Amino acid sequence: MEIITSRPLIKAQKFVSKEELIKLVDIYMDRTFDEDIQVIEETGGIKEFENLLMVEFSQGLKSDEDPSERISHFGSNKKTDKEPPSFWKMCWQIFKDKILITLSVLGFISLVIGATLAEHPEYGWIEGFSILVSVVVIVLVTAINDYKKEKKFFELQSIHKSRQHFTILRDGSYKTIHPDEILVGDILKIDQGCIIPVDGVIITSHHLQVNEASLTGENDNLHKASYEKCIKKIEEYLENNVPGPNSKHDIPSPICISGTNVVEGAGEILVIAVGENSKEGRIKGLSIGEDEISPLKTKIDNLISRISNVAIAISFTSVFVLYIRFFIELGVGTTTWDTDDGIRTLIEFVVEGIIILVVSIPEGLPLTVTLTLAYAVKKMQQDHNLVKKIRACEIMGGADTICSDKTGTLTKNEMEVKSFSINAIIYQRSELSQLFQNHDDYLGFFKDAISLTTTARIDEDKREIGSKTELAMIKFLDSLGITDYQFIRDYYKGKIIAKNPFSSVRKRSSIIIQYNEDIKRIYVLGASEYILSSCTHTLTPQATINRIRKIQRTKSNKDINEMASEGLRTIGLAFKDLSESELDQVINIKNYHASLEETDLVLIGVLGIYDPPRDEVQKAIEDCKAASIKVRMVTGDNKDTAFSIAKSIGIANKNSLVLSGEEFRKEVEGIVCEKHRTEICECQNSKGNARIDVVGNIERFKEIIDNLDVLARSQPEDKYILVTGLKQLGHVVAVTGDGTNDAPALKKANIGFAMGISGTEMAREAADIILLDDNFSSIVKAVLWGRSIYENIQRFLQFQLSVNLTAVVVAIVGVVSIKSTVLTAVQLLWVNLIMNTFASLALATESPSESLLTRKPNSPKDSIITNLMYKHIFGQSFLQISVILAMVFAGEWFLPEYGNTSDMSVLVNPDDSSMVRSGRPYHLDGSKDYIDFYDDPDYGPSRHFTYIFNIFVLFQLFNEINSRKLRDEWWIFSNIRKSKFFIPIWLFTFVVQVIMVEFGSIAMSCHQEGLTVEQWFICVAWASSTLVWRFVLLLIPPFNLKSRVDEENG
């Protein structure tokens, strides 16, 4: 690797070169201690960048400057988004599936042999061609589904990106622009939750922390600071420390990298690289991860692989037996050798083996999986679930735990101030207007505290910008006739000494201002119990400051609990006028939090903000309980508020355990490395030595988890611990998230749901499914579809394996006994391809029933074929094999002939003219029976075997009705009319079967005259016996085939 040495940046012509700026970023990426800071220092400090980039930090770029010169020199930040893969590229990726390749090879072989060596090459090619058509259909259906899904996700991302806006400084004023318009030299504001769109150098910072996991894979939050602060940090560090090999992040860096996310704090950066010259732009596309193989696909692929192995063995054995029999017959003289006929016969034996192989492999199964998923993904989108990763659809069927955010997911995210506690007295909203009118001085403290500690606003177009909690406070000011909150912010903008943005760890935000010539004041806003515990005094409505006595503190705590018990989010407001000694501590960032935010504050009051639960969420929770899915609420609210909301919607009850995030972490001892049992370890995020996170005290986790319904005052790390522990215990976990810090938990969970409306870009990227409406009830619909996918595939498996088992046994017996498969290649085409395709449509698109939510989740360890399914597969196959073989070997004794016996195409049964003549091509001893008539165009295929073909197909049609039920239900027709496709497809298949039998003639290996009406009734009667037989099977207990983690699971 090239070693990049630090040296000062040099101005080339008007601007510094872009290569110099790129090297500065690379020096930071390869830093061992402070090399990036050294470069800036040797260049002349951060102020020299004003000269290098022709910009004043206090003014920003000029609006009348022609941007084309900067774009020409440094490049544009307009990114070319990765387009979805082309449709044909998707087709090629899908075709590379080994099952599809196997089918293609078999189809091609069958096509060539059928067109050149078959008895009737004019239609012998049809079977092979149809198999290839089947492969094409599978590829096209899958590709169309994937293409639509990718296109929809791309459109959604484009919509979100079009809504992205950043604040920059131009002409001394802050303006909002799209990231595409950002130029090198711009002064860009960054704050918590944003993904930095450019590379930059920090000019000002306020407790800034950035996560660079998207680039480095390291999940630690890194401190960032302005150049001046970094220089001071270096001086302090070197007084007592010596840099070592692990000192890379001991000192904060002023360099921010594109694509990384701000997890805490705020600041302003000077843009030094954009677009393809930024670090993100330079590495984009170099690391493309492969999609994880879904559990269901693993089961299906292994099932098909096992069946294929057995099929190959059976096929080979059948051909071997035919060859042995042929040569024995030659040896004993029952058959004479004729070169042309002999060669053709030997080739036909190979064809028979291929037919058995094709019959044995459930080639309709991949199509069924494709259709099922395609149908489900489309329907899930209508239910506001945008599926990013197909495997998530399947996994949701097995989810037994959902860890859900509260705000916006379980609640409406329509926050409103309902009450306010002043001086330990609660006032309802209706009383506050009058109260504030009579106390102007108090109102001044109140509105300044809200205006300066929040950033939410309502713009000229009435668009609401910012967090819903802050907007509730701004709207409350507006209801009091106070509309100058933005004026207050602008007035104090130049008088801000320091500020500390809201943090989910500290649960507060603060700002220090030069209030007037004599007073420097800190305003603090945050979680009420945190604020109250930091206050020693209270502000009365008369604007006097009184010490908080013990009885008053008890009453204030009681007020907070009372508001929280009503489901109100309680927000405390406080202030303090700072002494000179306190103000000196602002310089020391380490002491800023404790010394100023958390001691000797004056309580202004406590707001009670209500966010009503969604109307439909209570029923959704009830549905989850009925479905054996445990729902847990994870929220930043305090325990009383969280419990009140959780109880009102059915998540919690009087026996529920409610823990704060801090209590939870202490109980379970956080996250540790599985190998080293330490929080910090030497494991690298690389293959072969990857760190595996586990809960520190899993035994304690086991003890508390069953009753833990609410996790309050939680941080994103707590959600990650919760998900990790649940997965460690074998649960299938779904989790919701909207924030940048939720990304680790979303990735860790089996299924991650990101909010489509309120979620950050990083959360959506990490998720498997995007909730387009941010609604919890949509998750329940995803569960329903997940279970439906699994059952639809089980339905088809139950049907498909019955068909295949019957067909292969009949084919083998026919090949060995009468030297021919009972059903011809073209007939098997219909049975194995067309029937399966139609059955896929009929069974794979069964709409989910609400009864699915009354069952337990599917376990990943269970076999996809249940004991009940085995019973019906083998039971129905036994009936069909028995009937078909009885007809093959004794059909001439009980299958009536209603045709005109004078018709030459109807050969008379010599033993009973009222019955059909034997259509077996050879006798059991190998001598000819019907084979010569079959090859004679005046006679063609027999009525006997036309019966058999028709009854076989009708058996499958009636068994298709049986296959809709998987659990020994008595009434097989329940909800059949709700299935959109089943009845039409069933009737269509029946009609096509009639056409094939009556008009297919030699092409379909059917009798030239087809079957009479009476014979059709006989066929229907025999085939419908499968419905009656099912009732007999219901009386038989399931086969004792214990469900296990079988080879389907790999």
Secondary structure, 3 states (H helix, E strand, C coil): CCCCCCCCCCEECCEECHHHHHHHHHHHHCCCCCHHHHHHHHHCCCCHHHHHHCCECCCEECCCCCHHHHHHHHCCCCCCCCCCCCHHHHHHHHHCCHHHHHHHHHHHHHHHHHHHCCCCHHHHCHHHHHHHHHHHHHHHHHHHHHHHHHHHHHHHHHHHHHHCCEEEEECCEEEEECHHHCCCCCEEEEECCCECCCEEEEEEEEEEEEECHHHHCCCCEEEECCHHHHHHHHHHHHHHCCCCCCCCCCCCECEECCCCEEEEEEEEEEEEECHHHCHHHHHCCCCCCCCCCCHHHHHHHHHHHHHHHHHHHHHHHHHHHHHHHHHHHHHHCCCCCCHHHHHHHHHHHHHHHHHHHHHHCCCHHHHHHHHHHHHHHHHHHHCCEEECCHHHHHHHCCCCEEEEECCCCCECCCCEEEEEEECCEEEEHHHHHHHHHCCHHHHHHHHHHHHHHCCCEECCCCCEECCHHHHHHHHHHHHCCCCCHHHHHHHHHHHEEEEEEEECCCCEEEEEEECCCCCEEEEEEEEHHHHHHHEEEEECCCCCEEECCHHHHHHHHHHHHHHHHCCEEEEEEEEEECCHHHHHHHHCHHHHHHHHHCCCEEEEEEEEEECCECCCHHHHHHHHHHCCCEEEEECCCCHHHHHHHHHHHCCCCCCCEEEEHHHHHHHHCCEEECCCCCCCCCCCCCCCCCCCEEECCHHHHHHHHCCEEEEECCCHHHHHHHHHHHHHCCCCEEEEECCHHHHHHHHHCCEEEEECCCCCHHHHHHCCEEECCCCHHHHHHHHHHHHHHHHHHHHHHHHHHHHHHHHHHHHHHHHHHHCCCCCCHHHHHHHHHHHHHHHHHHHHCCCCCHHHHHCCCCCCCCCCCCHHHHHHHHHHHHHHHHHHHHHHHHHHHCCECCCCCCCCCCCCCCCCCCECCCCCCECCCCCECCHHHHCCCCCCCCHHHHHHHHHHHHHHHHHHHHCCCCCCCCCCCCCHHHCCCHHHHHHHHHHHHHHHHHHCHHHHCCCCCCCCHHHHHHHHHHHHHHHHHHHHHHCCCCCCCCCCCCHHHC
